[in-house]
Amino acid sequence: MTTAPAAQNAETSLKAAGTHSAPQKAPASAVPQPQTESGASDSAAPVAVTPSAAEKPETPSLTPDAQQKTDADTPSASAPTPSVTAAAPFTPEQEARIGEVAKAYLLQHPELLIEVDQKLQKMQYDNQINAMTAAVIHHQSALLNDQNNPVVGPADARVAVIEFFDYQCSVCARQAPIMQSLMKSHPQTRFIFREWPIFGYRWKASFQAAETGLTIWQQKGADAYLKYHDALFATGHIEGALTQKDISRAASVAGAAKLKARSQAMLDTLSGTDELAKNLGFQGTPGIVVMPLSGATAENVTIFPGGATESMLQDALNKAQGQAR
């Protein structure tokens, strides 16, 4: 996966693959965090029952002397109540000893620290996916209906697979044959390719490859674009090895040796993809979204902020079609 200009190239393993990090400006998305449903059940509180006059026990009447004595023995309501200070649960010595025992136990069982760290990472990952899912639903029109980006698949498809990628990204290169296989086995699925050249400021060819890909799509259509896309990944030239000659040869394979000059609209498309990817929370390539073309919800959208195996993508397609196993 490619990294942003001036950013370190880092591949983070997420499940079966990793990601290259994109140049980080401040994330543009203001995605609402998943809300947790917190409800308190109303439990019946005990009710104090006051006996009726008929049920009250009779109180013997007191003589004036006895009443005076009783009043004298009864504490005044305004009498000061001694304050009670809660004692600390442990003395400083006890707290120190507890710390020593805990430290000794963790040193004897360091695997507990690994377990805690893994659980924390999973919580953070789940929170990230929840936030990204909310963003995908919010931006689903931009993801699915932008005709300026390459689309392969039937118009009546029910499910879409959207990939944000860079031709120089090593993880994207490993993802390419998986996507090719998935396309062959799912001809009724729509595949949307979002050219996101996050290596463009480090390696000029990365940006040139994305420009050429969009130009071929706009001028030659889906079949030519797919031939170009596959031919470029087939070179195996990644992480700065891609050349202008590679790009020209791939364009020739696609029957697009002669292309019109770049247009501002095409540059705007690349800029729009960069903004959308960051609004969704992607930090690098590849970024993959599997979702239905209508009725997207948190239950039928799957996001892979990194590569995914074919079986993972198959499960995501099943979920998007309402056939999750």
C-alpha positions as CSV (number, residue, x, y, z in Angstrom):
1,M,0.0,0.0,0.0
2,T,1.3,3.4,-0.7
3,T,2.1,6.1,1.8
4,A,1.3,9.8,1.6
5,P,3.9,12.4,0.6
6,A,6.4,12.7,3.4
7,A,4.8,9.9,5.3
8,Q,6.7,6.7,6.2
9,N,5.7,3.6,4.2
10,A,4.1,1.3,6.7
11,E,2.2,-1.8,6.3
12,T,0.0,-2.7,9.2
13,S,-1.3,-6.2,9.3
14,L,-5.1,-6.2,9.7
15,K,-6.4,-9.8,9.7
16,A,-5.1,-11.2,6.5
17,A,-3.4,-8.1,5.1
18,G,-2.0,-4.7,5.8
19,T,-2.3,-1.1,4.7
20,H,-0.1,1.7,3.5
21,S,-0.7,4.9,5.3
22,A,-1.9,7.9,3.4
23,P,-0.6,11.5,3.9
24,Q,-2.3,12.7,7.0
25,K,-4.0,16.0,7.0
26,A,-6.6,16.4,9.6
27,P,-9.3,13.8,9.0
28,A,-12.1,15.6,7.2
29,S,-14.8,13.3,8.6
30,A,-16.8,14.2,11.6
31,V,-18.2,10.8,12.0
32,P,-20.7,10.2,14.9
33,Q,-19.4,7.6,17.3
34,P,-21.6,4.5,17.6
35,Q,-24.1,5.1,20.2
36,T,-24.5,2.6,23.0
37,E,-28.0,2.1,24.1
38,S,-28.2,2.7,27.8
39,G,-31.5,2.2,29.4
40,A,-32.4,1.8,33.1
41,S,-35.2,-0.5,34.0
42,D,-37.8,0.8,36.4
43,S,-37.9,-1.5,39.4
44,A,-40.7,-1.3,42.0
45,A,-39.5,0.5,45.1
46,P,-40.8,-0.7,48.5
47,V,-43.8,1.4,49.6
48,A,-44.1,2.4,53.2
49,V,-47.6,1.6,54.5
50,T,-49.0,3.8,57.3
51,P,-51.6,2.1,59.4
52,S,-55.0,3.7,59.6
53,A,-56.3,5.3,62.7
54,A,-58.3,2.2,63.4
55,E,-55.2,0.1,63.1
56,K,-52.9,2.2,65.3
57,P,-52.2,0.8,68.7
58,E,-53.5,2.9,71.5
59,T,-50.9,4.9,73.4
60,P,-51.7,5.3,77.1
61,S,-52.2,8.9,78.2
62,L,-49.5,10.4,80.3
63,T,-49.9,12.5,83.4
64,P,-48.5,16.0,83.2
65,D,-45.5,14.9,85.4
66,A,-44.8,11.9,83.3
67,Q,-45.2,13.9,80.1
68,Q,-42.7,16.4,81.4
69,K,-40.2,13.7,82.2
70,T,-40.7,12.1,78.8
71,D,-40.1,15.4,77.1
72,A,-36.9,15.9,79.1
73,D,-35.6,12.5,78.0
74,T,-36.3,13.1,74.3
75,P,-33.4,14.5,72.4
76,S,-34.0,17.8,70.7
77,A,-34.4,17.7,66.9
78,S,-31.9,20.6,66.7
79,A,-29.2,18.9,68.8
80,P,-25.9,18.6,66.8
81,T,-25.2,15.2,65.3
82,P,-21.6,14.1,65.6
83,S,-19.9,13.9,62.1
84,V,-18.7,10.5,60.9
85,T,-15.6,10.4,58.7
86,A,-15.3,7.3,56.5
87,A,-12.0,5.6,57.1
88,A,-9.7,4.8,54.2
89,P,-10.1,1.2,53.0
90,F,-6.4,0.6,53.2
91,T,-3.5,2.1,55.1
92,P,-0.6,3.4,53.1
93,E,1.4,0.4,54.2
94,Q,-1.4,-1.9,53.0
95,E,-1.6,-0.2,49.7
96,A,2.2,-0.5,49.2
97,R,2.0,-4.2,49.9
98,I,-0.9,-4.7,47.5
99,G,1.1,-3.0,44.8
100,E,4.1,-5.3,45.5
101,V,1.9,-8.4,45.3
102,A,0.3,-7.3,42.0
103,K,3.7,-6.5,40.5
104,A,5.1,-9.9,41.5
105,Y,2.0,-11.7,40.1
106,L,2.2,-9.9,36.7
107,L,6.0,-10.6,36.5
108,Q,5.2,-14.3,37.1
109,H,2.3,-14.2,34.5
110,P,3.3,-11.7,31.8
111,E,0.9,-13.4,29.4
112,L,-1.8,-11.5,31.2
113,L,-0.4,-8.2,29.9
114,I,-0.4,-9.5,26.3
115,E,-4.0,-10.6,26.8
116,V,-5.0,-7.2,28.0
117,D,-3.2,-5.5,25.2
118,Q,-4.9,-7.7,22.6
119,K,-8.3,-6.9,24.1
120,L,-7.6,-3.2,24.0
121,Q,-6.5,-3.4,20.4
122,K,-9.7,-5.3,19.5
123,M,-11.8,-2.7,21.2
124,Q,-10.0,0.1,19.4
125,Y,-10.4,-1.7,16.1
126,D,-14.1,-2.4,16.6
127,N,-14.6,1.3,17.5
128,Q,-12.8,2.3,14.3
129,I,-14.9,0.0,12.1
130,N,-18.1,1.2,13.7
131,A,-17.2,4.8,13.0
132,M,-16.1,4.0,9.4
133,T,-19.4,2.1,8.8
134,A,-21.4,5.1,9.9
135,A,-19.3,7.3,7.5
136,V,-19.9,4.8,4.6
137,I,-23.6,5.0,5.2
138,H,-23.5,8.8,5.3
139,H,-21.4,9.0,2.1
140,Q,-23.0,6.1,0.2
141,S,-24.2,8.3,-2.7
142,A,-20.7,9.6,-3.3
143,L,-19.4,6.0,-3.1
144,L,-21.9,4.4,-5.5
145,N,-23.1,7.1,-7.9
146,D,-20.0,9.0,-9.0
147,Q,-19.8,8.3,-12.8
148,N,-16.3,9.8,-13.0
149,N,-14.7,6.7,-11.5
150,P,-14.2,3.4,-13.2
151,V,-17.2,1.0,-12.8
152,V,-17.3,-2.6,-14.0
153,G,-20.4,-4.7,-13.7
154,P,-24.1,-4.8,-14.7
155,A,-26.4,-1.8,-14.2
156,D,-28.9,-4.0,-12.2
157,A,-26.3,-5.2,-9.7
158,R,-27.5,-5.5,-6.1
159,V,-24.1,-5.4,-4.4
160,A,-20.9,-3.3,-4.9
161,V,-17.3,-3.8,-4.1
162,I,-15.4,-0.5,-3.9
163,E,-11.6,-0.4,-3.7
164,F,-9.3,2.5,-3.0
165,F,-5.9,1.7,-4.3
166,D,-2.5,2.9,-5.6
167,Y,-0.6,1.1,-8.3
168,Q,2.6,1.3,-6.4
169,C,1.2,-0.1,-3.2
170,S,2.6,-3.6,-2.4
171,V,-0.5,-4.8,-0.6
172,C,-2.7,-3.5,-3.5
173,A,-0.5,-5.6,-5.8
174,R,-1.2,-8.7,-3.7
175,Q,-4.9,-7.8,-3.7
176,A,-5.2,-7.4,-7.5
177,P,-5.3,-11.1,-8.4
178,I,-7.9,-11.7,-5.6
179,M,-10.1,-9.0,-7.1
180,Q,-9.7,-10.5,-10.6
181,S,-10.8,-13.9,-9.3
182,L,-13.7,-12.4,-7.4
183,M,-14.9,-10.5,-10.5
184,K,-14.9,-13.8,-12.5
185,S,-16.9,-15.7,-9.9
186,H,-19.3,-12.8,-9.3
187,P,-20.3,-11.3,-12.7
188,Q,-23.5,-9.9,-11.2
189,T,-21.6,-7.7,-8.7
190,R,-20.5,-4.1,-9.5
191,F,-16.9,-3.3,-8.9
192,I,-15.9,0.3,-8.4
193,F,-12.3,1.4,-8.6
194,R,-11.2,4.5,-6.9
195,E,-7.7,5.7,-8.0
196,W,-6.1,7.0,-4.9
197,P,-2.3,7.7,-5.6
198,I,-1.1,8.4,-2.1
199,F,2.5,7.7,-3.3
200,G,2.2,10.3,-6.0
201,Y,4.2,12.9,-4.1
202,R,7.0,10.5,-3.4
203,W,7.0,8.7,-6.8
204,K,5.7,10.7,-9.8
205,A,4.8,7.5,-11.7
206,S,2.2,6.7,-9.1
207,F,0.2,9.8,-9.9
208,Q,0.8,9.5,-13.6
209,A,-0.6,5.9,-13.5
210,A,-3.8,7.1,-11.8
211,E,-4.2,9.9,-14.2
212,T,-3.8,7.6,-17.2
213,G,-6.2,5.1,-15.7
214,L,-9.0,7.7,-15.2
215,T,-8.3,9.1,-18.7
216,I,-8.7,5.6,-20.3
217,W,-11.9,5.1,-18.3
218,Q,-13.3,8.4,-19.5
219,Q,-12.3,8.1,-23.1
220,K,-12.3,4.3,-23.7
221,G,-14.7,2.8,-21.2
222,A,-14.8,-0.1,-18.7
223,D,-13.2,-2.9,-20.8
224,A,-10.2,-0.8,-21.8
225,Y,-9.8,0.4,-18.2
226,L,-9.8,-3.1,-16.8
227,K,-7.1,-4.2,-19.3
228,Y,-4.9,-1.3,-18.3
229,H,-5.5,-1.8,-14.6
230,D,-4.6,-5.5,-14.8
231,A,-1.6,-5.0,-17.1
232,L,-0.1,-2.4,-14.8
233,F,-0.3,-4.6,-11.7
234,A,1.1,-7.5,-13.7
235,T,4.4,-5.6,-14.1
236,G,5.1,-6.3,-10.4
237,H,6.7,-2.9,-10.3
238,I,5.8,-1.4,-6.9
239,E,7.2,0.8,-4.1
240,G,8.9,3.2,-6.5
241,A,9.8,0.7,-9.3
242,L,6.9,1.7,-11.6
243,T,8.1,3.7,-14.7
244,Q,6.5,5.8,-17.4
245,K,7.4,3.0,-19.9
246,D,5.3,0.6,-17.8
247,I,2.3,3.0,-17.9
248,S,2.6,3.5,-21.7
249,R,2.8,-0.3,-22.4
250,A,-0.2,-0.9,-20.2
251,A,-2.1,1.8,-22.1
252,S,-1.2,0.2,-25.3
253,V,-2.5,-3.2,-24.1
254,A,-5.7,-1.5,-23.4
255,G,-5.8,0.0,-26.9
256,A,-5.3,3.5,-25.6
257,A,-1.9,4.4,-26.9
258,K,-3.1,7.9,-27.9
259,L,-5.0,9.8,-25.2
260,K,-6.2,13.3,-25.0
261,A,-4.5,15.7,-22.7
262,R,-5.5,15.7,-19.0
263,S,-8.5,17.6,-18.1
264,Q,-9.3,19.6,-15.0
265,A,-12.3,17.4,-14.4
266,M,-10.1,14.4,-14.2
267,L,-7.8,16.1,-11.6
268,D,-10.9,17.1,-9.7
269,T,-11.9,13.4,-9.6
270,L,-8.6,12.4,-8.1
271,S,-9.0,15.2,-5.5
272,G,-12.5,14.1,-4.7
273,T,-11.4,10.5,-4.1
274,D,-8.7,11.7,-1.7
275,E,-11.2,13.7,0.2
276,L,-13.8,10.9,0.3
277,A,-11.3,8.3,1.4
278,K,-10.3,10.4,4.4
279,N,-13.9,11.3,5.2
280,L,-14.5,7.5,5.5
281,G,-11.6,7.1,7.8
282,F,-9.2,5.3,5.5
283,Q,-5.6,6.0,6.4
284,G,-3.9,4.1,3.5
285,T,-4.4,1.7,0.7
286,P,-6.0,-0.6,-0.1
287,G,-9.3,0.3,1.4
288,I,-12.2,-1.9,0.5
289,V,-16.0,-1.5,1.1
290,V,-18.6,-4.1,0.3
291,M,-22.2,-2.9,0.5
292,P,-25.6,-3.1,-1.2
293,L,-26.5,-0.6,-3.8
294,S,-29.5,0.4,-1.8
295,G,-30.6,0.1,1.8
296,A,-27.1,0.1,3.3
297,T,-27.1,-0.4,7.1
298,A,-24.6,-1.2,9.7
299,E,-25.7,-4.9,9.4
300,N,-25.0,-5.3,5.7
301,V,-21.9,-3.1,5.2
302,T,-18.4,-4.5,5.5
303,I,-15.2,-2.5,5.6
304,F,-11.6,-3.7,5.2
305,P,-9.1,-1.0,6.0
306,G,-6.4,-3.1,4.3
307,G,-6.3,-6.2,2.2
308,A,-8.8,-9.0,2.4
309,T,-8.8,-12.7,1.3
310,E,-11.3,-14.0,-1.2
311,S,-13.2,-15.9,1.4
312,M,-13.4,-12.7,3.6
313,L,-14.8,-10.8,0.6
314,Q,-17.2,-13.7,-0.2
315,D,-18.6,-13.5,3.3
316,A,-19.0,-9.8,3.0
317,L,-20.9,-10.2,-0.3
318,N,-23.2,-12.7,1.4
319,K,-23.8,-10.3,4.2
320,A,-24.6,-7.5,1.8
321,Q,-27.1,-9.7,0.0
322,G,-28.7,-10.8,3.2
323,Q,-27.2,-14.2,3.1
324,A,-24.7,-14.0,5.9
325,R,-23.8,-17.5,7.2
